[in-house]
Amino acid sequence: MELIKPPRIEQRPELPCIGIRLVTPFRGMFKVRDDLLRELYEWLDGRGVAAVGPFFLRLHVIDMEGPMEIEVGAVTPDRLPGDARVSAGVLPAGPYATLTYRDHARRANSALIDWAKANGVVFDRSDDPMGDRFTCRYEAYVTDPRTEPRKTRWEVELNIRVVQ
């Protein structure tokens, strides 16, 4: 993992977004993400929406051994109407533990979690019968996946909302 910006706390505004949300096993989740990104690109192109970004993978509920509730989406300049497949929503405002990395998402997540523990930072999460439910945990793709197909070259901002 290449650490581009070290772990820190940043205050974030509410961001309007659109996304496709579903449940999928952890194994194979990144293929599902890639398929949903392509579907989202087509959805946006079909509506003539060009100014979006960044695209993101949001993890609503995490169970590394079972199903993951995920959302693949994009930040939008304004609220857009959704449809039966794509929903309008927001990434909530608040303080976030964050770091920016390239390559090796698992190592980046471990680094941020370890940093939070060492610094007394508490994630805004709760127990759920399906796993760990996060108020907002997402990876924002600073590098637009449409222009850089090599995932190992993507600059990614990992964000987990924290308790104030």
C-alpha positions as CSV (number, residue, x, y, z in Angstrom):
1,M,0.0,0.0,0.0
2,E,1.2,3.5,-0.9
3,L,0.0,6.0,1.7
4,I,-0.6,9.3,0.0
5,K,-2.1,11.3,2.9
6,P,-1.8,10.0,6.4
7,P,-4.7,9.2,8.8
8,R,-6.4,12.3,10.2
9,I,-9.9,13.6,11.2
10,E,-11.6,15.9,8.8
11,Q,-15.0,17.6,9.0
12,R,-17.2,16.9,6.0
13,P,-20.3,18.6,4.6
14,E,-23.3,16.6,3.6
15,L,-22.9,15.5,0.0
16,P,-25.8,14.6,-2.3
17,C,-25.3,11.4,-4.2
18,I,-26.9,8.6,-6.2
19,G,-26.2,5.0,-5.8
20,I,-27.1,1.3,-6.3
21,R,-27.4,-0.5,-3.0
22,L,-27.5,-4.3,-2.5
23,V,-26.3,-7.2,-0.4
24,T,-23.4,-9.4,-1.7
25,P,-20.9,-11.8,-0.2
26,F,-17.5,-10.3,0.6
27,R,-15.9,-12.9,-1.7
28,G,-16.5,-11.5,-5.2
29,M,-17.6,-8.0,-3.8
30,F,-15.1,-6.1,-6.0
31,K,-16.4,-7.7,-9.2
32,V,-19.9,-6.7,-8.1
33,R,-18.5,-3.2,-7.5
34,D,-17.0,-3.1,-11.0
35,D,-20.3,-4.3,-12.6
36,L,-22.3,-1.7,-10.6
37,L,-19.8,1.1,-11.6
38,R,-20.4,0.3,-15.3
39,E,-24.1,0.2,-14.7
40,L,-24.0,3.6,-13.0
41,Y,-21.9,5.1,-15.8
42,E,-24.5,4.0,-18.3
43,W,-27.3,5.4,-16.1
44,L,-25.6,8.8,-15.8
45,D,-24.7,8.9,-19.5
46,G,-28.3,8.0,-20.4
47,R,-29.5,11.0,-18.5
48,G,-26.9,13.4,-19.8
49,V,-25.3,13.8,-16.3
50,A,-21.7,14.6,-16.8
51,A,-20.5,16.5,-13.7
52,V,-20.3,13.9,-11.0
53,G,-17.7,12.6,-8.7
54,P,-16.1,11.1,-7.0
55,F,-17.5,7.7,-7.5
56,F,-17.5,5.6,-4.3
57,L,-18.0,2.2,-2.7
58,R,-20.0,2.6,0.6
59,L,-20.0,-0.2,3.1
60,H,-23.3,0.0,5.1
61,V,-22.9,-3.4,6.9
62,I,-19.8,-5.4,7.0
63,D,-19.4,-9.1,7.6
64,M,-16.1,-10.3,6.2
65,E,-17.3,-14.0,6.5
66,G,-20.9,-13.4,5.2
67,P,-23.0,-10.9,3.3
68,M,-22.0,-7.3,2.9
69,E,-24.5,-4.5,2.4
70,I,-22.8,-2.1,-0.1
71,E,-23.7,0.8,-2.3
72,V,-21.8,1.9,-5.4
73,G,-22.5,5.5,-6.1
74,A,-21.3,9.0,-7.2
75,V,-21.4,12.3,-5.5
76,T,-23.5,14.8,-7.5
77,P,-23.5,18.6,-7.5
78,D,-27.3,18.6,-6.7
79,R,-29.9,16.0,-5.7
80,L,-30.9,14.0,-8.7
81,P,-34.1,12.0,-9.0
82,G,-33.6,8.3,-8.7
83,D,-35.6,5.4,-10.2
84,A,-36.4,1.8,-9.3
85,R,-32.7,0.8,-9.5
86,V,-30.7,4.0,-8.7
87,S,-31.5,5.9,-5.5
88,A,-30.8,9.5,-4.5
89,G,-29.2,9.9,-1.1
90,V,-26.6,11.8,0.9
91,L,-23.2,11.1,2.4
92,P,-23.9,12.6,5.9
93,A,-22.0,15.5,7.3
94,G,-19.7,15.1,10.3
95,P,-16.2,14.2,11.4
96,Y,-14.5,11.4,9.5
97,A,-11.4,9.4,10.1
98,T,-9.7,9.4,6.7
99,L,-6.6,8.5,4.8
100,T,-5.7,8.4,1.1
101,Y,-3.9,5.5,-0.4
102,R,-3.1,3.7,-3.6
103,D,-3.4,-0.2,-3.9
104,H,-4.2,-2.7,-1.2
105,A,-7.6,-1.7,0.3
106,R,-7.4,-4.2,3.1
107,R,-4.0,-2.8,4.3
108,A,-5.4,0.7,4.1
109,N,-8.5,-0.2,6.1
110,S,-6.2,-2.0,8.7
111,A,-4.0,1.1,8.9
112,L,-6.9,3.5,9.5
113,I,-8.5,1.1,12.1
114,D,-5.2,0.7,13.9
115,W,-4.6,4.5,13.9
116,A,-8.1,5.1,15.3
117,K,-7.6,2.6,18.1
118,A,-4.2,4.1,19.0
119,N,-5.7,7.6,19.1
120,G,-8.9,6.9,20.9
121,V,-11.0,7.6,17.9
122,V,-14.4,5.9,18.0
123,F,-16.2,5.0,14.8
124,D,-19.9,5.8,14.4
125,R,-21.1,2.3,14.1
126,S,-23.5,-0.2,15.8
127,D,-24.0,-3.9,16.1
128,D,-26.4,-5.4,13.6
129,P,-27.5,-9.1,13.2
130,M,-25.8,-9.0,9.8
131,G,-22.5,-7.5,11.1
132,D,-21.0,-4.1,11.8
133,R,-23.4,-1.3,10.7
134,F,-21.7,2.0,9.9
135,T,-23.4,5.4,9.8
136,C,-21.1,6.2,6.9
137,R,-18.0,4.3,5.7
138,Y,-16.9,4.6,2.1
139,E,-14.0,4.6,-0.3
140,A,-14.1,7.6,-2.6
141,Y,-12.2,7.1,-5.9
142,V,-10.2,10.3,-6.3
143,T,-8.9,8.8,-9.6
144,D,-11.9,8.4,-12.0
145,P,-12.3,4.7,-12.8
146,R,-13.5,5.7,-16.3
147,T,-10.1,7.2,-17.1
148,E,-7.8,4.8,-15.3
149,P,-8.7,1.1,-15.7
150,R,-5.8,-0.2,-13.6
151,K,-7.1,-0.4,-10.1
152,T,-3.6,-0.5,-8.6
153,R,-3.2,3.0,-9.9
154,W,-6.3,4.5,-8.3
155,E,-5.9,7.1,-5.6
156,V,-8.6,6.2,-3.0
157,E,-9.8,8.2,0.0
158,L,-11.0,5.9,2.8
159,N,-13.5,7.6,5.1
160,I,-15.2,6.4,8.3
161,R,-17.6,8.7,10.2
162,V,-16.6,9.0,13.9
163,V,-18.4,9.8,17.1
164,Q,-17.9,13.4,18.1
